[in-house]
């Protein structure tokens, strides 16, 4: 069943209701609750770390080899946003991706990125079966729909990987090393937007971006996530 048919059926069977106060007819987050959400204002354009002063790139990113060209996200993984992401990933509310992508669309347009194609971080087969959907794919779908840019899969997992949340930075990097491949029949070029739900250490996103860069004729790689976790 296509995403578009699912959109229609979902609206008919499960009219949107605010996940915080339960109010109907104003979306997954009503106007009153939306006003309580916090959004970052001054952060690194490569990794999302908070910045002070007039800097655009944090010290760490200025010293590291650039893996992607720019980064954007909606909010830090804190407060009410933790509840949104928990509902999105673990409480069978995949259509929160539409709410996230509406905000993401505005932030991406302000960046004036020229994007030719949108793709996303793949899930392991085990995680996909357990959850029933890839939350990153939903975000990519709605971003494509709202920005009027084609989207689809480019990456697949070549090996079984452990859940990243249980690992430290070095273990995360080792866990995803050479874990991804590019789908053979995909012939995409130009500027790519790579989408994920949460940026924590960046290990998975960096490995995905590296794989895309090495296997496709790309100009720029942009990265977008719903939230940025600070550890």
C-alpha positions, 0 to 999 in steps of 0.5 A: 500500500502506498504512503498516499493511500495510507495517509487517506485511510489514517485520517479517516480511521484515526483523526489527529489528536494532540499527543500532549493534551488529547485535543482533536482537530489541531494535529498531533501537537495542538496550537497551545502545546506547540507554543510550549515547545523549545527550538534551538537558535544558535548552533553549529551548521555541521553538527548542531552543537550549541554555539556562542557568539557569531560562530557558524561552525563549532571547534570540533567540526572545524578540525574534523574532515568534512563528511557532509556539507551542512546539517539541519534539525528541528530541536534538541532531544529534551523535554517535550521533544523526548515524548514526541520522539518516543511516540513517533518511534515506539508508540505506533505513531509514524504519522508524527513524521508529517508534523516533524517534516512541516517544521523541517521544511521551513528550516531547510528552505531557509538554508536555501539548499538545492536538493535533487533527491531525498533518502534515509538511513535504513533499519536492520531487518530485526528493528523493522520487523519489531517496529513495523516501519522505518521512522526515518523513511516516514520523515523522508517521505513527508519532506519529499511530499512537502518540498516536492522533491523525489525520495526513496531508498539508496542504502541497505544494510550489508551486515547485522548491527547492534542497536546503537543506543547501548554503545559508546562512541568507539563501539558505535563507529565499529558497529556501523563500519562498512555496514552499508551498501548502495542499492545497485540499480540506483543512479542518482547524482547531484545534491542528496538530503540524508534523513534520520530521526536522531543524531547522537554521536553521528557515527551512523550518519557519517558511515551512511554519508561516506558510503553514498559519497564513495558509490555515487556521483554526488555534488553535495550531501546535506543531513537532516534529523528530527532531533539532536541529542547532546551527550 
